[in-house]
């Protein structure tokens, strides 16, 4: 059943119309064919729906009907007529809960919102997803909620990431959200902010388990638990996530009734540790709100309220806005019942109408906006797909760095996302070393700037210096063929990888380790063989051996669960590994 909310009367928004009417849209529409077509199609569908609602060509007094694409008010007139039609369909000032309306004085954003809201009106008049043959429609992304649309825009703008979900996919918005989970959680857990330590998702899941036990103690009494309670607190357990999920469900059944859940309950986990954390924490916070009080938590509670009770998508959107625009929720009352709505609204607004770059990201305030000093650019970290020289003082944002002592980094600008050498920029070394690494991340590279000339071979250097060093240090290693390896070697799980810890680096949250692959789980195995090769498919490079201990190679790896690797022994291999934090060994 649709939920509804009441808007201010349409006449109360006329002052906003005057502001929006100032769009410099005429020139923009003349040069942007796709945008022009989008406006035309939306106006055509609006008139089709108006025919259904008003019984033919009749229109109410005040209907503007502006279809002149060169008109400076064509978008605002489209919005105005859409609101007039909505008053007829839903009632004066009444709108569906997911109605977006006016959120920004940007023509593209406003027209997107009109298209989204028009589809809601069509669902009401014509039936859910029922449309006449003449209906033009649009990209299915337009049907998705505002936050999801803006997350897509932010991933494209700042991280050069695009979804591969087909537009014909059933339940497109739901499939799209699922497809983004890994990318969003990689950004969330892999982005360093100031001096804040990076969070380990498995540590956070253990904190959820601890808080679950605290809530059970609070509501049922010390050590009293529902039937079939598992209580798994073993970090190394392969069923920790599933067991925590089941116990949350059991406690919810006990406290609320069988299969009774609060509104917004997720009730699911995924194969991803980081994605599962968001779902588990979110549902536990909802359960605690429902059974204790909104502002009450048991002693020792580890959940980071108030954002922890927001949906995963809201949390991740707020995080991106914090990283890119220094967004903060500190001015919002943490006990407000609509805290999450206010927090996401602020983040959405920043993505839709970003402040001027020189105000938010001036060189004196944020070293992340840096300049090129005629850097060579590449589409790959191995520097095999040369794209040309980035002109002097070209601005870019550095997102990731390569491993170990490599000075390669992934950067994005207005019309490019490429790999360059940090030594050919003004990015300080301290900032470069503070960037998250490419571990577990494979950003999409492209180059559409005027200076892009490739891909092609790197020009032959005529002298020494950083260019020769760059070429020498990034000579690509041929990627191993896992399918071919599996013919002669047996693949094992990460639980069969024996890790021996030699040293820890708190600054980089990494450990120097030796690795062995075993036929049985590592904690009980007696016969294991050393890892003699460690290849990282996400960067296309072989991890360097930094020494030896007891005739075993020493590697440096970051804490946490890492996939997309190839750990080779003499007769076995693995594609993932778990490196634990020293506090839990």
C-alpha positions in Angstrom: 0.0 0.0 0.0 1.3 3.5 -0.9 2.2 5.8 1.9 1.4 9.5 1.5 2.7 12.8 2.7 1.3 16.3 2.5 3.0 19.0 0.5 2.7 22.7 0.9 0.1 24.2 -1.5 1.4 24.7 -5.0 1.0 28.5 -4.8 3.5 28.5 -1.8 6.2 27.3 -4.3 5.8 30.1 -6.8 8.7 32.0 -5.3 10.9 29.0 -6.0 9.6 29.0 -9.6 10.9 32.5 -10.0 14.3 31.3 -8.9 14.3 28.2 -11.0 13.1 30.3 -14.0 16.5 31.9 -14.1 18.1 28.7 -15.4 20.5 29.4 -18.3 18.7 26.5 -20.1 18.2 27.8 -23.6 21.9 27.6 -24.6 22.3 24.4 -22.6 19.4 22.6 -24.4 20.7 23.7 -27.8 24.0 21.9 -27.2 22.9 18.9 -25.2 20.9 16.7 -27.5 20.3 13.9 -24.9 19.0 16.4 -22.3 16.8 18.0 -25.0 15.3 14.6 -25.9 14.8 13.8 -22.2 12.8 16.9 -21.7 10.8 16.3 -24.9 9.9 12.8 -23.9 8.9 13.7 -20.4 6.6 16.5 -21.7 5.1 14.1 -24.1 4.3 11.5 -21.4 3.0 14.2 -19.1 0.5 15.2 -21.8 -0.5 11.5 -22.4 -1.2 11.1 -18.7 -3.1 14.4 -18.6 -5.3 13.1 -21.3 -6.1 10.1 -19.1 -6.7 12.1 -16.0 -8.8 15.0 -17.6 -10.6 12.9 -20.3 -9.0 14.1 -23.5 -7.4 17.4 -24.5 -9.0 19.4 -21.7 -6.6 21.1 -19.3 -7.2 23.0 -16.1 -6.8 26.8 -15.9 -3.2 27.8 -15.5 -1.8 24.7 -17.4 1.4 25.9 -19.1 2.0 23.2 -21.7 5.4 24.6 -22.7 7.1 22.3 -25.1 9.6 24.9 -26.5 13.0 23.4 -25.8 14.7 26.7 -26.4 12.6 28.4 -23.6 14.5 29.3 -20.5 11.5 28.1 -18.4 10.8 24.8 -20.2 12.0 22.7 -17.2 10.2 24.8 -14.5 7.0 24.8 -16.6 7.3 21.0 -16.9 7.6 20.7 -13.1 4.7 23.1 -12.5 2.3 21.1 -14.8 3.4 17.9 -13.2 2.4 19.2 -9.8 -0.9 20.5 -11.1 -1.6 17.0 -12.5 -0.6 15.4 -9.2 -3.1 17.6 -7.3 -5.8 16.1 -9.6 -4.6 12.5 -9.1 -3.7 12.4 -5.4 -5.5 15.4 -4.0 -4.5 19.0 -3.3 -1.0 19.0 -1.7 -1.0 15.2 -1.1 1.8 13.1 -2.6 3.2 9.5 -2.4 5.8 9.0 0.3 8.6 8.5 -2.3 7.7 11.7 -4.2 10.8 13.8 -4.7 9.6 17.2 -5.9 11.9 20.2 -6.0 15.3 19.5 -4.4 17.7 21.7 -6.4 18.0 24.7 -8.7 19.8 22.6 -11.3 17.9 21.9 -14.5 19.1 18.3 -14.9 18.2 17.4 -11.3 14.8 19.0 -11.4 13.9 17.3 -14.7 15.1 14.0 -13.3 12.8 14.5 -10.3 9.8 15.4 -12.6 10.4 12.2 -14.5 10.5 10.1 -11.3 7.4 11.7 -9.9 5.5 11.4 -13.2 6.0 7.7 -13.2 4.5 7.6 -9.7 1.4 9.4 -11.0 1.2 7.0 -14.0 1.3 4.0 -11.6 -1.7 5.5 -9.8 -3.7 6.3 -12.9 -2.7 3.4 -15.2 -1.7 0.7 -12.8 1.7 -0.3 -11.5 4.1 -0.5 -14.4 1.2 -0.4 -16.9 1.8 2.1 -19.7 0.1 2.8 -23.1 2.0 2.0 -26.4 2.7 5.7 -27.0 4.5 6.1 -23.6 8.1 7.1 -24.1 9.4 6.3 -20.7 13.1 6.6 -19.8 16.1 5.0 -18.1 14.9 2.6 -15.4 17.2 4.4 -13.0 14.7 7.2 -12.9 12.3 5.0 -11.1 14.7 4.4 -8.2 14.7 6.4 -5.0 16.5 9.7 -4.8 19.4 8.4 -2.6 20.1 5.5 -5.0 20.2 7.8 -8.0 22.6 10.2 -6.2 24.8 7.3 -5.1 25.1 6.3 -8.7 26.0 9.9 -9.7 28.6 10.1 -6.9 30.3 6.8 -7.8 30.6 8.0 -11.4 31.8 11.5 -10.5 34.3 10.6 -7.8 35.3 7.0 -8.4 34.6 6.4 -12.1 32.5 3.4 -11.2 29.5 2.3 -13.3 27.0 -0.5 -12.9 26.7 -3.4 -15.2 23.1 -4.2 -14.3 21.1 -4.5 -17.5 18.2 -2.0 -17.8 15.9 -5.0 -18.6 16.6 -6.6 -15.2 13.5 -7.5 -13.2 13.2 -5.3 -10.0 15.9 -3.1 -11.5 16.4 -0.8 -8.5 16.7 -3.6 -6.1 19.2 -5.4 -8.3 21.1 -2.1 -8.8 21.4 -1.6 -5.0 22.6 -5.1 -4.6 25.2 -4.6 -7.3 26.6 -1.6 -5.6 27.1 -3.2 -2.2 30.6 -4.3 -2.6 31.8 -1.0 -4.2 30.2 1.1 -1.5 31.5 -1.0 1.4 35.0 -1.0 -0.2 34.9 2.8 -0.2 33.5 3.0 3.3 36.1 0.7 4.8 39.0 1.6 2.6 39.0 5.4 2.8 41.2 7.1 5.3 39.7 10.3 6.8 42.3 12.5 8.6 43.9 10.5 11.4 40.9 8.2 12.0 41.9 4.5 11.9 40.3 2.4 9.3 37.6 0.1 10.6 37.7 -3.7 10.3 34.2 -5.0 9.4 34.8 -8.3 11.2 35.6 -6.3 14.4 32.4 -4.4 13.9 30.4 -7.7 13.5 31.9 -8.9 16.8 30.7 -5.6 18.3 27.2 -6.4 17.0 27.4 -9.8 18.6 28.4 -8.1 21.9 25.6 -5.7 21.8 23.1 -8.4 20.9 24.1 -10.2 24.1 23.7 -7.0 26.0 20.2 -6.5 24.7 19.3 -10.1 25.5 20.7 -9.6 29.1 18.7 -6.4 29.4 15.4 -7.9 28.2 15.5 -11.6 29.3 17.8 -11.5 32.3 21.5 -12.4 32.7 22.4 -15.5 30.6 18.7 -16.3 29.8 18.4 -16.9 26.1 15.7 -18.0 23.6 15.6 -21.7 22.5 18.3 -22.7 20.0 20.4 -19.7 20.8 23.9 -20.1 19.3 25.9 -17.4 20.9 28.9 -17.8 18.6 31.6 -15.2 19.4 34.6 -16.9 17.6 36.1 -14.4 15.2 37.7 -17.3 13.2 34.4 -19.1 12.8 33.2 -19.4 9.2 29.6 -19.2 10.5 30.0 -16.1 12.7 27.9 -13.9 10.4 25.1 -16.5 9.9 25.0 -17.4 13.6 24.7 -13.7 14.6 21.9 -13.2 12.0 20.0 -16.2 13.3 20.3 -15.1 16.9 19.0 -11.6 16.1 16.0 -13.3 14.5 15.5 -15.5 17.5 15.6 -12.5 19.9 13.2 -10.6 17.7 10.7 -13.5 17.7 11.1 -13.7 21.5 10.6 -10.0 22.1 8.1 -9.0 19.4 6.3 -12.2 18.4 6.9 -14.8 15.7 7.9 -13.1 12.5 6.9 -9.6 13.8 9.5 -7.0 12.8 9.8 -3.2 12.9 9.2 -1.2 9.8 12.4 -1.0 7.6 13.8 -4.4 8.9 16.3 -5.8 6.4 16.4 -9.4 7.7 19.2 -10.6 5.4 23.0 -10.9 5.2 25.3 -11.4 2.2 28.5 -13.3 1.4 30.3 -10.0 2.0 31.6 -9.4 5.6 31.3 -5.6 5.2 27.8 -5.6 3.7 26.6 -8.1 6.3 27.8 -5.8 9.1 25.6 -3.0 7.8 22.5 -5.2 7.8 23.2 -6.8 11.2 23.9 -3.5 12.9 20.9 -1.8 11.3 18.4 -4.5 12.4 19.8 -4.7 15.9 19.4 -1.0 16.3 15.8 -1.2 15.1 15.1 -4.0 17.5 16.6 -2.1 20.4 14.6 1.0 19.5 11.5 -1.1 19.5 12.1 -3.0 22.7 13.9 -0.4 25.0 13.5 3.2 23.8 14.8 5.3 21.0 17.3 7.1 23.2 18.2 4.2 25.5 20.9 1.6 25.2 22.4 -1.0 27.6 25.7 -0.2 29.4 28.7 -0.8 27.2 26.9 -0.5 23.9 29.3 -0.3 21.0 27.0 0.8 18.2 27.9 4.2 16.8 24.6 6.0 17.0 22.8 7.8 15.6 23.9 6.9 12.0 24.0 3.2 12.8 20.1 3.1 12.8 20.0 4.5 9.2 19.8 2.2 6.2 23.1 1.0 4.7 22.5 3.2 1.6 21.9 6.3 3.7 25.0 5.7 5.8 27.2 5.2 2.7 25.8 8.2 0.9 26.5 10.3 4.0 30.0 8.9 4.2 30.7 9.8 0.5 29.4 13.3 1.1 31.6 13.6 4.2 34.7 12.5 2.2 34.1 14.6 -0.8 32.4 17.7 0.7 33.3 17.6 4.4 29.6 17.0 5.1 28.7 16.6 8.8 25.5 15.6 10.7 26.6 17.3 13.9 24.0 20.0 13.5 21.1 17.4 13.4 19.5 16.4 16.7 20.7 12.8 17.3 17.4 12.0 19.1 15.2 13.4 16.3 12.8 10.7 15.0 13.6 11.8 11.5 17.4 12.0 12.0 18.1 9.6 9.1 15.8 11.5 6.8 17.5 14.8 7.6 21.0 13.3 7.3 20.3 11.7 3.9 18.5 14.9 2.7 21.6 16.9 3.4 23.9 14.4 1.7 21.6 14.2 -1.3 21.5 18.0 -1.7 25.3 18.2 -1.7 25.5 15.6 -4.5 22.8 17.3 -6.5 24.1 20.8 -6.1 27.8 20.6 -5.1 29.4 23.8 -3.8 32.0 25.5 -5.8 35.2 23.5 -5.8 37.5 26.4 -4.8 35.3 27.0 -1.7 35.2 23.4 -0.5 38.4 22.1 -1.8 40.8 25.1 -2.1 44.5 24.2 -2.2 45.1 25.7 1.2 42.3 23.6 2.8 42.6 20.2 1.1 45.7 18.8 -0.5 43.6 16.2 -2.3 43.0 18.6 -5.2 46.4 18.5 -6.8 48.1 19.6 -10.1 50.0 17.7 -12.7 53.6 18.5 -13.6 53.3 17.0 -17.1 52.6 13.4 -15.9 52.4 10.4 -18.2 49.0 8.8 -17.9 47.9 5.2 -18.2 44.7 3.1 -18.2 46.4 0.4 -16.0 48.6 0.4 -12.9 51.2 -1.6 -14.8 51.7 1.3 -17.2 51.2 -0.6 -20.4 48.3 1.4 -21.9 49.7 4.9 -22.4 47.1 7.7 -22.9 49.3 10.8 -23.3 50.8 13.5 -21.1 48.6 15.4 -18.6 49.3 19.1 -19.3 51.0 21.2 -16.6 48.7 22.3 -13.7 45.8 20.0 -14.8 43.8 19.5 -11.6 42.9 16.0 -10.3 41.8 14.2 -7.2 44.0 11.3 -6.0 41.9 8.3 -4.9 44.1 5.2 -4.5 47.8 4.4 -4.5 49.7 1.2 -5.6 51.3 -1.2 -3.1 54.7 -1.2 -1.4 57.2 1.4 -2.7 55.4 2.0 -6.1 54.6 5.7 -6.7 51.7 4.9 -9.1 48.3 6.2 -8.1 44.8 6.4 -9.5 43.4 9.9 -10.0 40.2 11.4 -11.4 39.5 14.8 -13.0 36.7 16.4 -15.0 37.0 14.1 -18.0 39.5 11.4 -17.0 40.2 8.7 -14.5 43.8 7.4 -15.0 47.0 6.1 -13.4 49.9 8.5 -13.0 53.2 8.7 -11.1 53.0 10.8 -7.9 56.5 12.2 -8.5 55.2 14.1 -11.6 52.6 16.0 -9.5 52.6 18.4 -6.6 50.8 15.9 -4.3 52.8 15.7 -1.1 54.4 12.4 -0.2 52.6 12.3 3.2 49.2 12.7 1.5 50.1 10.0 -1.1 51.1 7.5 1.6 47.8 8.2 3.4 45.7 7.2 0.4 43.9 3.8 0.5 45.7 1.2 -1.6 44.2 -0.6 -4.6 43.8 -3.8 -2.6 40.4 -5.2 -3.3 39.5 -2.3 -5.6 39.5 -2.2 -9.4 38.4 1.3 -10.5 37.3 1.9 -14.1 39.8 4.0 -16.0 39.0 6.2 -19.0 40.4 9.3 -20.7 38.2 11.7 -22.7 40.2 14.9 -22.3 41.6 16.7 -25.3 45.2 15.5 -24.4 44.2 11.8 -24.4 45.9 10.1 -27.4 45.9 6.4 -26.6 45.9 3.7 -25.7 49.4 3.1 -27.1 53.0 2.3 -26.2 54.8 4.6 -23.8 57.2 7.0 -25.7 60.8 5.9 -25.5 62.6 8.0 -22.9 65.8 9.8 -24.0 67.2 10.4 -20.5 67.1 9.3 -16.9 64.9 10.3 -14.0 61.5 9.3 -12.8 60.1 8.2 -16.2 62.7 5.4 -16.6 62.2 4.4 -13.0 58.4 4.3 -13.5 58.7 2.0 -16.6 61.2 -0.3 -14.8 59.2 -0.7 -11.7 55.8 -1.3 -13.4 56.8 -3.8 -16.0 53.8 -6.1 -15.9 53.9 -9.6 -14.7 51.8 -12.1 -16.8 48.6 -12.9 -14.9 48.3 -16.6 -13.9 45.5 -18.6 -15.4 43.6 -20.0 -12.4 41.7 -22.4 -14.6 44.9 -23.8 -15.9 46.4 -24.0 -12.5 43.4 -25.9 -11.2 44.3 -28.8 -13.6 47.5 -29.6 -11.7 46.8 -28.1 -8.3 44.0 -28.3 -5.8 42.2 -25.2 -4.7 41.6 -24.7 -1.0 39.6 -22.2 1.1 41.1 -19.3 3.1 40.5 -21.4 6.2 43.2 -23.8 4.9 45.8 -21.0 4.7 48.2 -21.0 7.7 49.3 -17.5 8.5 52.4 -16.9 10.7 52.7 -13.3 12.0 56.1 -11.8 12.2 55.6 -8.0 12.5 52.7 -5.4 12.5 52.6 -1.9 11.0 49.9 0.0 12.9 50.1 3.0 10.6 49.2 1.0 7.5 47.2 -1.6 9.3 49.2 -4.4 7.8 51.3 -7.3 8.9 54.4 -9.1 7.7 53.6 -12.8 7.4 54.6 -16.1 6.1 51.9 -18.2 4.3 51.3 -21.9 3.8 48.5 -23.7 2.1 47.2 -26.9 3.8 45.0 -29.8 2.9 42.9 -29.3 6.0 41.9 -26.3 8.1 45.1 -24.5 9.1 44.5 -24.9 12.9 44.5 -28.7 12.7 46.6 -29.4 9.7 49.9 -31.1 10.1 51.1 -31.1 6.5 51.3 -27.8 4.7 53.3 -26.4 1.9 54.8 -22.9 1.6 53.3 -20.2 -0.6 55.9 -19.5 -3.3 54.0 -17.0 -5.3 51.4 -14.4 -4.4 49.7 -12.7 -7.3 47.2 -9.8 -6.9 44.6 -9.9 -9.7 43.1 -6.5 -8.7 46.4 -4.7 -9.6 47.8 -7.2 -12.1 51.0 -7.4 -10.1 52.9 -10.0 -8.1 53.2 -9.2 -4.4 56.9 -8.8 -3.6 58.8 -11.1 -1.3 60.3 -8.9 1.4 62.4 -11.5 3.1 62.4 -15.1 4.4 61.8 -16.8 7.7 62.3 -20.5 8.4 62.7 -21.0 4.6 59.2 -19.4 4.0 58.7 -16.2 1.9 57.6 -13.1 3.9 54.8 -10.9 2.4 53.1 -7.8 3.7 49.3 -7.8 3.7 46.6 -5.6 5.1 44.4 -6.7 7.9 41.1 -8.2 7.0 39.6 -10.6 4.5 41.1 -10.2 1.0 39.9 -11.8 -2.2 41.0 -11.7 -5.8 44.4 -13.2 -5.0 46.3 -16.2 -6.1 48.4 -17.9 -3.4 50.4 -20.8 -4.9 52.1 -23.7 -3.3 53.6 -26.8 -4.9 50.3 -28.8 -5.2 47.6 -26.4 -3.8 46.4 -22.8 -4.3 44.0 -20.4 -2.7 42.3 -17.2 -3.9 41.6 -15.5 -0.6 43.2 -15.0 2.8 42.4 -13.6 6.3 44.9 -11.4 8.1 43.8 -10.8 11.7 44.3 -7.6 13.7 46.9 -8.1 16.6 44.3 -7.3 19.2 42.4 -10.5 18.5 45.2 -13.0 17.9 
